């Protein structure tokens, strides 16, 4: 991701067995995402770690953990070409929950559009068809993303075509599931 700062493993949780941090990919209000290498296979992955809440606020810490747990539950139900894939989840040293996600090369739709300007109509139609396909799939599974924006859409080029992946299901809800906001 050209526009995101890559730093050493600062903030990567201690005790994430089986993964080597390769630096910070990005961070938002709910947590940080690190690029990592799975030691057993050598494959690149993204590891999402929620920001720890205040040490003197156990209720806030529970909410942060519950949100990532909910996100992993939702992603575990979803297998789609245009939705980021959950690989694993676990508990790091100190009880910090983390999610292991498919590493999606490319750049956010926002960065892509800023770098390229407007897209030709066929490319725009192809990307929007992929996004609508993903959203239709989510809704068929009673999932609402609730945070759809250009920063949560990755665009990658295979040389001849553009491909889109929907990311960040931290605010997603599944019908009948509690919502932790």
FIKELUM-135635 format. One line per field, with one value per residue: y, x, z of N, C-alpha, C in turn; residue in one letter. Coordinates in steps of 0.02 Angstrom, whole numbers, plus 32768, in hexadecimal, padded with zeros to 4 digits. Each point is the difference from the previous one (the first is absolute). Example, Ala and Ser with C-alpha at 12.3 -4.5 7.8 and 13.67 -1.06 7.14 Angstrom:
<nodes>
ny <- [7EE4_8035]
nx <- [8294_7FEE]
nz <- [8186_7FDC]
cay <- [803B_803B]
cax <- [7FD3_802A]
caz <- [8000_8003]
cy <- [803C_8037]
cx <- [802D_7FD9]
cz <- [8000_8025]
resn <- [A_S]
</nodes>
This chain:
<nodes>
ny <- [7FC5_8020_800E_7FC1_8019_7FE6_7FE7_7FFB_7FCC_8040_7FE8_7FD8_7FDD_7FFC_7FC9_801A_7FC3_7FF1_803F_8017_8034_801D_8018_803D_7FE6_8004_8036_7FEF_8013_7FC6_800B_7FD2_8006_7FC5_800B_7FBF_7FD6_7FD2_7FF0_7FDD_8032_8034_7FF2_8035_801E_8014_801D_7FFA_8036_7FF6_8042_7FF9_7FF3_802F_7FFC_803C_7FE8_7FCF_8028_8034_7FE1_7FEF_803F_8014_7FD3_8014_803D_7FF0_7FE7_8034_8028_7FDA_8005_8040_800E_7FDA_8024_802D_7FE0_8035_8000_8027_7FCF_8029_7FD1_7FE5_8000_802A_7FEE_8029_7FE9_803E_8006_7FF9_7FCE_801A_8009_7FD5_801E_7FC6_8030_7FF3_7FFE_803D_7FEE_8038_8027_802C_7FFB_801C_7FDB_7FCB_801B_800D_7FC5_7FE2_8026_8019_7FCF_7FDD_800D_7FDB_8021_8039_7FED_7FEA_8036_8028_7FDB_8003_8041_8009_7FD9_8021_803B_7FE8_7FE6_803A_8022_7FD5_8012_8030_8013_8032_801A_8032_7FF5_8003_8003_802E_8012_7FE5_801A_7FC5_801E_7FCA_8006_7FD6_803D_7FD8_7FF4_8024_7FF3_7FF7_8014_7FEB_8032_7FF6_7FC8_8030_801E_7FCA_7FF6_7FCD_7FF8_801B_801D_8002_8041_7FFD_8039]
nx <- [802B_8007_7FC2_8004_800C_8038_7FF4_8036_8009_800A_7FEC_802A_7FC9_8017_801D_800A_7FF5_8037_8006_801F_8002_7FE3_7FDC_7FF3_7FC4_7FDD_7FE0_7FCE_7FC2_7FF6_8035_8030_801B_801C_8032_7FF5_802F_7FD8_801B_7FC9_7FE2_8015_7FBF_7FF3_7FF6_7FC4_801D_7FC1_8014_7FCF_7FF2_8030_7FCA_7FE7_803A_7FE7_7FF3_7FF3_7FCC_8029_802A_7FCB_7FEA_803F_8007_7FC5_8015_803E_7FE7_7FD7_8034_8024_7FCD_7FF9_8041_7FFA_7FC9_802F_7FF2_8021_8003_7FCE_8008_8022_802E_7FDC_803D_8005_7FF9_8015_8022_8017_8041_7FEB_7FE9_802C_7FC1_800C_7FFA_8005_800E_7FDF_803F_7FE7_8027_801D_7FCD_7FF1_7FBF_8001_8034_7FDF_7FC7_801F_801C_7FC7_7FE0_7FD6_7FD4_8016_7FCB_8022_8036_7FDF_7FE5_803C_801E_7FD1_8007_8042_7FFC_7FD6_802A_8034_7FE2_7FF1_803D_8019_7FD8_8015_8038_7FD2_8032_8006_8024_7FD7_8032_7FD3_8040_801A_8009_7FC3_8016_801B_802D_8000_8038_7FE4_8001_7FCA_7FF7_7FCE_8016_7FC6_8013_7FCB_8016_801B_7FF4_8027_7FD9_8012_7FC3_7FEE_7FCC_7FE6_8038_801B_7FF7_8042_7FE8]
nz <- [8000_7FC9_800F_8015_803B_7FEB_803A_8028_8024_8008_8039_7FDF_800C_803C_7FEA_7FC3_8018_7FDD_8016_7FCB_8029_7FCB_8032_8012_7FEF_8037_8012_8027_8007_7FDF_7FD9_8000_7FC3_800C_7FD5_7FF5_8014_7FE5_803A_8009_7FE0_8023_8004_7FDB_803A_8012_8034_8013_8021_802C_7FFF_802D_8022_8024_8021_800F_7FC3_802C_8009_7FFA_8028_8025_7FF8_8009_8030_8018_7FEF_8014_8038_8002_7FF3_8029_8029_7FF0_8003_8036_7FFD_7FEF_7FC9_7FEB_7FBE_8015_802C_8029_7FFF_8030_801A_8033_803F_802F_8034_8000_8010_803E_7FDB_7FD5_7FEC_7FCF_7FC5_7FE0_7FD5_7FC9_7FEA_7FF8_7FCC_7FF6_7FF3_802F_7FF9_803C_8015_7FE9_8016_803A_7FFA_7FEE_802C_7FD5_8003_7FCD_7FDC_7FD3_8015_7FFC_7FC7_7FEE_801A_7FE6_7FC9_800B_800D_7FCE_7FDF_801C_7FF4_7FC4_7FFC_8019_7FD9_7FD2_8020_7FF7_7FD9_802B_7FD1_7FF6_7FD5_7FD0_7FEF_7FD8_8040_7FFC_7FC7_7FF6_7FD8_7FDB_7FDE_7FD5_7FEB_7FFF_8040_8018_803D_801E_803D_8021_8026_803A_8020_801A_7FD4_7FDD_7FEA_8025_7FD7_8037_7FEA_803C_8004_7FF9_8012]
cay <- [803B_8037_803B_7FF1_7FFE_7FC0_800A_7FBF_7FDD_8025_7FF5_7FBB_7FE0_7FCC_7FC0_7FEA_7FC7_7FEA_8038_8031_8041_8022_8048_801A_8012_8038_8000_8028_800E_7FC3_7FD7_8002_7FC6_7FF4_7FCC_7FCD_7FC3_7FC4_7FDC_7FBB_7FFE_8038_802D_8041_8008_803E_7FF1_8039_8002_803B_802C_7FF2_8036_8016_7FCA_8007_7FFB_7FBB_7FFD_8016_7FC9_7FCB_8016_7FFD_7FB9_7FE7_8017_7FD7_7FBD_8004_8006_7FBE_7FD4_8013_7FED_7FB7_7FEA_801C_7FEB_8021_801A_8047_800E_7FE9_7FBE_7FF2_7FC4_7FE5_8031_7FE4_802A_800D_8005_8035_7FFA_802C_7FDD_8017_7FDD_7FF6_800A_7FFE_803D_8016_8031_8035_803F_800E_8021_8048_800C_7FEF_8036_803C_7FF6_7FF7_802C_7FDB_7FC2_7FF6_7FE3_7FB6_7FEF_8014_7FCF_7FC0_8004_8006_7FBF_7FD6_8019_7FED_7FB7_7FF4_8018_7FD2_7FC4_8010_8007_7FBD_7FE0_802C_8028_8046_8016_803B_802E_7FFE_803E_7FF0_7FE8_7FBA_7FDA_7FFA_7FF6_7FE4_7FF5_7FC4_8012_800B_800D_8018_7FD5_8023_7FD9_8027_7FF7_801F_7FEE_8010_801A_7FD7_7FDE_7FC7_8000_7FD8_8003_8040_8030_8021_803E]
cax <- [7FD5_802F_7FF1_7FFF_8042_8017_8030_800F_7FC9_7FE7_7FB9_7FED_7FFA_802F_7FDF_7FD8_8028_7FFA_7FFE_8036_7FE9_8026_7FF3_7FBC_7FE0_7FD3_7FDB_7FC3_7FE5_7FF5_803B_8038_8007_8046_8012_8028_800E_7FF1_8041_7FFB_7FF6_8021_7FD0_7FF2_7FBE_7FF5_7FEB_7FDB_8004_7FDB_8022_7FEC_7FDD_8021_800B_7FD3_7FBB_7FF6_7FC5_8017_802A_7FD3_7FDF_8031_8009_7FC1_7FFA_802A_7FE2_7FC5_801A_8018_7FC5_7FE1_802B_8004_7FC6_8002_8033_7FED_803A_800A_7FFE_803E_7FF6_801B_802A_8006_7FFF_8022_800B_8048_8013_7FDC_7FB9_7FEA_7FE4_8016_7FE3_802D_7FD9_8022_8023_7FE7_802E_7FDF_7FF8_7FBA_7FDF_800E_8043_8001_7FE0_8029_803B_7FEE_7FCA_7FC4_800B_7FD6_7FBF_8000_8020_7FD2_7FC9_801A_8009_7FBF_7FDF_801F_7FE9_7FBA_7FFF_8012_7FCB_7FC7_8012_7FF9_7FBA_7FE2_8014_7FE7_8038_8004_8046_7FF9_8039_8015_8020_8039_8039_7FF5_7FFE_8042_8000_803F_8001_8024_8020_7FCE_7FBE_7FFF_7FDB_7FEC_7FF2_7FE1_8025_7FED_7FBC_7FFD_7FBE_7FCD_7FD0_7FDD_7FBC_7FF8_803C_8007_802E_802C_8017]
caz <- [8000_7FFB_8027_8047_801E_801A_8037_801D_8021_8039_800C_7FF1_8042_8013_800A_7FC7_7FEA_7FBB_7FD1_8006_7FEA_7FCC_8005_8004_7FC0_800B_803F_8001_8042_8028_800B_7FD1_7FD4_7FF1_7FD0_8022_7FDA_8025_8001_7FE7_7FB8_7FDF_7FDF_801F_801E_8024_8044_801D_8049_8018_802F_8045_8022_803E_8030_8039_7FE9_7FE8_7FD3_7FBE_7FE6_7FEA_7FC2_7FCB_7FF2_7FE4_7FBB_7FD4_8001_7FD3_7FBC_7FEA_7FF7_7FC0_7FC8_7FFC_7FD8_7FBD_7FD0_7FC1_7FDB_800B_8049_801F_801E_8042_8000_8044_8035_803A_803B_800A_8046_8022_7FF3_7FCB_7FC6_7FBE_7FC6_7FC7_7FC4_7FBF_7FED_7FBF_7FE3_7FDA_8024_800C_7FC9_8006_7FE6_7FB9_7FDB_8006_7FD6_7FB9_7FE9_7FEC_7FDC_7FC5_8010_8007_8040_8035_8000_8018_8049_8022_7FFB_8034_8041_8007_800A_8046_802C_7FF8_8025_8047_8013_7FFE_803F_8035_801B_7FEB_800B_802B_7FFC_7FBA_7FEA_7FD5_8026_8011_7FC1_7FE1_7FB8_7FE7_7FB8_7FEA_7FC1_7FCD_801F_8044_802E_803C_803D_8035_803F_8040_8015_8048_8013_7FE0_802B_7FE4_801B_803D_802A_8022_7FE1_8031_7FE0]
cy <- [803E_8039_7FF4_7FFA_7FBA_800E_7FBB_7FE8_8024_7FF5_7FBA_7FD9_7FC9_7FBF_7FEC_7FC9_7FF2_8038_8030_8043_801E_804B_8011_8012_803E_7FFC_802E_8009_7FC1_7FD7_800A_7FC0_7FFB_7FCE_7FD0_7FC6_7FC5_7FD3_7FBB_7FFD_8036_8031_8041_8001_8046_7FED_803F_7FF9_803C_802B_7FEC_803D_8010_7FC5_8004_7FFF_7FBA_7FFA_8014_7FCA_7FC7_8012_7FFA_7FB7_7FE3_8016_7FD6_7FB9_7FFF_8004_7FBC_7FCF_800E_7FE8_7FB5_7FE4_8010_7FE6_801C_801F_8049_8015_7FE3_7FC0_7FFD_7FBF_7FDF_8038_7FE0_8033_8007_7FFF_803B_8000_802D_7FD7_801D_7FD6_7FFC_8000_7FF7_8042_8012_8035_8034_803F_800D_8023_804C_8011_7FF4_8039_8041_7FFB_8000_8032_7FD6_7FC1_7FFF_7FDB_7FB4_7FEA_8011_7FCD_7FBD_8001_8004_7FBE_7FD0_8014_7FEC_7FB5_7FEF_8015_7FD4_7FC0_800C_8001_7FBD_7FD8_802A_8027_8046_8019_803B_8030_8000_8044_7FEE_7FE5_7FB6_7FD3_7FFF_7FF2_7FE6_7FF5_7FC1_800E_800F_8012_8019_7FD1_8024_7FCF_802F_7FEC_801C_7FF5_800D_801B_7FD6_7FE0_7FC7_7FFE_7FD1_8000_8043_802C_8023_803E_802B]
cx <- [802D_7FF1_8002_8048_8010_8034_8012_7FC5_7FE4_7FB5_7FE9_7FFF_8034_7FD9_7FD1_8029_7FF3_8002_803A_7FE7_802F_7FF2_7FB7_7FE7_7FD5_7FDF_7FC4_7FE9_7FFD_803F_8035_7FFF_8049_8006_802C_800B_7FEE_803E_7FFB_7FFB_8027_7FD0_7FF7_7FB8_7FFB_7FE5_7FE1_8000_7FD9_802B_7FEC_7FDD_8026_8006_7FD0_7FB6_7FF3_7FC5_8014_802C_7FD5_7FDF_8030_800A_7FC2_7FF8_802A_7FE5_7FC4_8017_8017_7FC6_7FDE_802B_8005_7FC6_8007_803B_7FEC_803E_800F_7FF9_8040_7FF1_8020_8027_8000_7FF2_8020_8005_804B_800E_7FDD_7FB5_7FE5_7FEA_801D_7FDF_8035_7FD5_802B_8023_7FE9_8030_7FD7_7FFD_7FB5_7FE2_800C_8045_8004_7FE2_8029_803D_7FEF_7FCE_7FC4_8013_7FD7_7FC0_8002_8021_7FD2_7FC7_8017_8009_7FBE_7FD9_801C_7FE8_7FB7_7FF8_8010_7FC8_7FC1_800D_7FF9_7FB7_7FDA_8010_7FED_8038_7FFC_8046_8003_803C_801C_801A_803E_803D_7FF9_7FF6_8046_7FF9_8046_7FF9_8027_8026_7FCE_7FBC_8009_7FD5_7FF7_7FF6_7FE4_8021_7FDA_7FB7_7FF7_7FBE_7FC7_7FD1_7FE0_7FBC_7FFB_803C_8002_8032_8027_801D_8023]
cz <- [8000_8030_804B_8019_8018_8035_8019_802A_803D_8008_7FF0_8042_800C_8007_7FC8_7FDF_7FB6_7FCC_800F_7FE4_7FCD_8000_7FFE_7FBA_8008_8044_7FF9_8047_802B_800B_7FCB_7FD6_7FEC_7FC7_8025_7FD0_802D_7FFC_7FDF_7FB4_7FDA_7FDF_8028_8018_801D_8045_801D_804B_8018_802D_8046_801E_8040_8031_803A_7FEB_7FE2_7FD0_7FB9_7FE0_7FE6_7FBE_7FC5_7FEB_7FDE_7FB7_7FD1_7FFD_7FD0_7FB7_7FE6_7FF7_7FBD_7FC6_7FF7_7FD6_7FB6_7FD8_7FBC_7FE2_800F_8049_801E_8028_8045_7FFC_8045_8031_803C_8037_8009_804B_801F_7FF0_7FC9_7FC3_7FC0_7FCA_7FCA_7FC1_7FC2_7FF5_7FBA_7FE5_7FD9_8029_800B_7FC3_8003_7FE3_7FB5_7FD7_8003_7FD2_7FB6_7FE6_7FEF_7FDA_7FC0_8015_8006_8043_803B_8005_801C_804C_8025_7FFD_8035_8045_800B_8009_8049_802F_7FFB_8028_804B_8015_7FFC_803F_803D_8023_7FE2_8013_8031_8000_7FB9_7FEB_7FD7_8025_8013_7FC3_7FE3_7FB6_7FED_7FB5_7FF1_7FC0_7FC9_801D_8047_802A_8042_8039_8034_8042_803B_8011_804B_8018_7FE3_8033_7FD9_8021_803B_802E_8024_7FDB_8036_7FDF_8034]
resn <- [X_X_X_X_X_X_X_X_X_X_X_X_X_X_X_X_X_X_X_X_X_X_X_X_X_X_X_X_X_X_X_X_X_X_X_X_X_X_X_X_X_X_X_X_X_X_X_X_X_X_X_X_X_X_X_X_X_X_X_X_X_X_X_X_X_X_X_X_X_X_X_X_X_X_X_X_X_X_X_X_X_X_X_X_X_X_X_X_X_X_X_X_X_X_X_X_X_X_X_X_X_X_X_X_X_X_X_X_X_X_X_X_X_X_X_X_X_X_X_X_X_X_X_X_X_X_X_X_X_X_X_X_X_X_X_X_X_X_X_X_X_X_X_X_X_X_X_X_X_X_X_X_X_X_X_X_X_X_X_X_X_X_X_X_X_X_X_X_X_X_X_X_X_X_X_X_X_X_X_X_X]
</nodes>
